[in-house]
Amino acid sequence: EMLTRDWSSDVCSSDLYDEMKRDTREFSGHDRYDYPDSIVRVTAGHGGEVILIKGSEKTALYDTGMAYCGRETAVNIKKALNGRKLDYILASHTHYDHIGGIPYIKEAFPSARILGAEYAKYVFTRQGAHKVIKNLGIVADKIYGKNRPEKIITEGMEVNDVIGEGDILDLGDEKVHVLETKGHTDCSLAFYLEGRSLLLASESTGICAGPGISNTAILKSFDDSIKSLEKCRKLQPERIISPHYGMVPQSYNKSYWDVFEEAAFEEKEYCVNLWKEGLTLDEMVKKAAEEFYGEERSKEQPYEAFVENARANADRKSVV
């Protein structure tokens, strides 16, 4: 694999080629938004899931969603907190659809500390990264929001405290363990809630899209994603919350990891075959767009973000 460490694919959106031709399917009789007590879904629009964890002493917000609905997300959080303080904002990674709402959440909760990986802290220091995040936020606003590009801001987007493998966040009756899960990005984190044996999974280990379907999101390193898979599978959480999806049925836990592993190797073979055909990077991206970017896909991801993802994906996995 290529060893280049550039931050460009660390600020774009998620998911890869197989999602582009498959709709999300539901498990029969399962409500994916039926979360355990004290875990509240406060998502306000398209983008990554935003989840509030209410411990007995402190609270933590998992991701903040897209910028265009940031203020609506803040309203949802205030309602869910019911007068309590927001202590922490956990950044799963630095893609715009997961952290675009940070400035608006900080505006509503200025004392909240933003926690993220060391590489996330670096990404947020790059003006180029802020520009990409803002531009993609504007595009998303035009598609999903109320077309208010002047409202898309990145000021205040930073990591206050670096967290990494083995760190534990004490919320009182809940301990949140930090797992480094590279592969999707170099700053991807997963979070394990010890008291509930619940894992807030990383996009590095796939996105559930229904029975037998895992949308891979390996933008940085195939090998790192497989290592992250092995780490999380070994943990054997009783409950899994999958990015962009919600609660996975407990009966599906083992399959969650197995299905992702199979899809990851299929995707790698797809990319390698394009490279063996002698296609240039631009030709790979064009072919992927023609084959996989359609009407259904456009409902969930702007074309600009798709192109950035496809480029990062092909660039890092086309070399054997």
N, C-alpha and C positions, 0 to 999 in steps of 0.2 A: 504494500500500500504506500501511497504517497505520504510523506512526513511533513508536508507544509502545514504550518500553524497560522492560518489567517483567520480573522474574526468574522469575515463576511457571512459565512453560513451559520454563525452563532447568533445572528440577529434576525434571520428570515423565519419563515414559517415551517410547518412540520409535515410529516407524512410522505410516503413515496408511491411508487408506480401502481401497486396493486390496489390501493384505496381508490385510485382514479377510475376504476372500472367496476367498483362494488359499492352498493349502497349499504348503510348500516342496517342490520337486521336485528330483530329483537328475540330474546330468549322467551319461550312460551311461559306465560304466567309470572314473569320476572319484571320488577320495577327497578331500573338501574339508578334511579334517584332516591331510592329508599335507604337513606343513610342511617347509621346507628345514632343513638342519642348523643347529643353534644357535638355532632358533626353536621354542619348546616351548609347546604348548597346555596351560595349567594350570587351565582352567575347571572349576568344581566344581558348577555347577547352572544353573538358568535365568538369563536376563539376558544382558548383553553378554559377548563373548568375552574371556578373560584370557590374554594371551600374554607369555611371557618371552623376551626377546632377550638372548642370551649373547654378548657381545663378548669379545675376547681379554684385555681389561683391565678392563672394567666391564660391568655388567648393567643392564637396564631392564625394567620391567614395564609392559605396555600395558593400562591399565584394571585394575579389581579385582573387577568383578562385583557381584552383590547382597549385601546385608548378611547375609541368613539363612544363606548358605553361606560367609561370610568366613573363618571359622577353617579350614574344609575347604580353601579356596583356599590359605591360608597353608601348610598341610601339603603340598599339591601343589607349591608353589613351593620349599619346603625340599628336597623330594626332587629336583626338577629342578636346583637349584643345587648339590646334592651338596657342601655345605661352603663354597661361595663366598658372597660378600657380595652383597646386593641394594643397588644404588647409587641407582637412580631409580625412581619411580612416575610414569608418564605418564598424565595425565587427558585423555582425548579430548574430554570435555565433562562437565557436571555433572548428568547424569540419574542418578537413584537406582539404576538397573539397571547402571550402568557404574562408579560410584564408591562405592556403598554399602559395599563391602568395605574401604575405606581404613582405618578405625579398627582393623580386625583385622589387616590387613597391617602397619600401623605398630606394632602391639603385638608382632608377631613379628619385625619388622625395624625397630627404632626409629631407626636411623641413615639409613634411606632418605629421600631428598629427593623431595617431591611437586612435580612440574612441571606447570603448566597455564597457560591463557591469562589475560590480565589480568582479563577479565570473570569468569572462573571464580574468581579470587581474591576479587573483590567478592561474588559469589554466596555463597561460603562464609562471608562476614562477616555475612550476614543471618540472624537468628534464625528468621525466618519460613521461609527456605529450609531450614534444618535441621529445622524442624517438618514440612514437607512431605516431605522425604526420609525422615525417620523414620517418619511415618505410612504412606507407601507401602511402606516396607520391612516394616512390621508386617503390612500386607495381603498382601504377597508371601510372607511367612513362613507365614501361615495357609494359603495356597494351595499353596505349593511346598515349604515347609520342615517343621519339626517343631513349629510353633505355639509358638514361644518368644519372644513379643514383648518380654519383659524384657531379652532379649539384643541387641535392635536399638539400636545407639548411633550417635551422630554426632560424639562428642568426638574431636578430632584430625583432623577433616575440614577441610583447609585447603590452600592452595597455598604452598609454601615459596619457590619460585623461579618467577617469571613467564617464560614463553617465548612467542615469536611468530614471525611470518613471517621466514624467512631464518636463524633460529638453527640451529646445528648441534651436536648432542650427540655427543661423541667417546667411543666405547666401545672404542677400540683398532683392531681390524681392521674395524670398522664405524662409519660416520658416519651419524647419524640427522638428517635435515633436517626442520625444522618448517614446516608449511604451515597458514596460517589458512584455514579453510573454513567460513565462516558460512553460515547458512541454516537448518540444523536447530536450532541455538542460536547465540547470539552469542559463545559460547566454544568452538565446535567446532574441533578441530585434526585434521589428518592427518599421518602421519609417513612419510617416504620413506627407505628404507634404501639408501644409495648403492651399497654393495658388492654387494648382491644385486639391485639394480634392482627393489626390492619396495616396494609402497605399502600401508601400513595405512590404508585408505580411511576417510573420514568418512561419517556418516549423512546429511550434507548432500548427498551425491551418490548416495544410494540404498542399498538393502540387497538383495543378490542373493537370490532365492528360487527359483532354478532357471532353466533355459533360457527366455529371452524374458520373464522376470518380474523387475521391479524394484519393490520396495516403497519408495515415496517417504516421506520423513520431514521435510517442510518445515514446521517449526513457527514459524519467525521471519520468513523473507523468501524469497519466490520468486526475486527478482532476485539475491540473494546466493547462493542455491543454484546458479543457472545460472552465475554467475561462478566459483564453486568448481568446478563441473563443467568449465568451459573450462580452468581452471588445471591440474586434475589430468589431464584428457585430453591436454593439450599436453605434459605430462611424459612420456607414453608409457612407463609402467613395464612391465617384462617380466612381473612378477607382481603380482597384486592380492589382498589379503585383505579381504573384504567384511565389514562389521559384522554381527554376529548370524548369520553364515553360515560363513565360513572361506575357504579358498583357491579362487579362481576359476580354471577351466581357462584356460591361456594362449591357446588358440585362441578363447576367448570375450572376450578383453580389449577389443577394439574395440566389440563388441556391448554390453559392460557399460555403457559410457557412453551409447551410442545408445539403449538400451532405457530407461535412467533418464530421459533427456531427453524421450522420447515420453511416458512415464508422468507426468512432472512437468506437462507441458502439459495432458494429459488431466485430471489432478487439479485443476489451476487452473480449468479450464472447469467441472468439477463444482461447485466451491465458488462460482464466480461465478453459475452458473445458480440455485443455491439462493438466493443473495442477490437475484437478479433476480425470483425468485418472491415476494419480499417477506417471507421468513421472518425471524423474529428469531433472535438468536444461540442462545437456548435451544431454539428449534424446530429449528434446524440440527443442534445436538448430538443432540437426541432422534431426529431422522430418521436421522442417521448411526448411532446406536446400534442402532436398530431394524433397519436394513438390513445392518449389517456386524459387529455384535458378537454372535457365536454361540459354540457349544461349542468349536470349534477355536481361535478367537481367545482364549478364556478360559484355555486351556492355557498361553499364552505371555504374556498381559498381564492384570493385574487390571482389573476394570471401572472402578475409580476412576481408574486411570492413563489408560485409554482416554478417559474423559470429559474429563479435563484436556487431553489431546492434541487431541481433537476441538474443544474450545472454543478452544484457542490457534490451531489450524489455520484454523477458520472466521473467527475474529476478525481474523486478519492477511491473509487472502486473499479476503475477500468484497467488499472495496472495490476497484472498478476504477480 
